[in-house]
């Protein structure tokens, strides 16, 4: 019976190691620099979320980056606050697509 327990324990350890390795490969390393614009993930949007409401707010400007993942952001009104860097993603600005309008005429 003890042999089965040892085999099960070893198999569970191997499975956990493989899943951890896969998970660590999927993590994206993001590097932020002061002056960049970022979006902040709002994880507390649970009360009345709405289906199509975005959970990302911003853009905010980075003022300081600490070596252990903490990032200091500046709001539009100039106030500063700190957040975890894992809650941020890069903001690339508004994308304006050129829309061309074509009118069709009736050929009677």
Secondary structure, DSSP 8 states (H G I E B T S, - for coil): -HHHHHHHHHHHHHHHHHHHHHHHHH-------TT-EEEEE-TTTTSS--SS--SEEEEEEEEEE-TTSEEEEE-TTS-EEEEEGGGEEE------------------
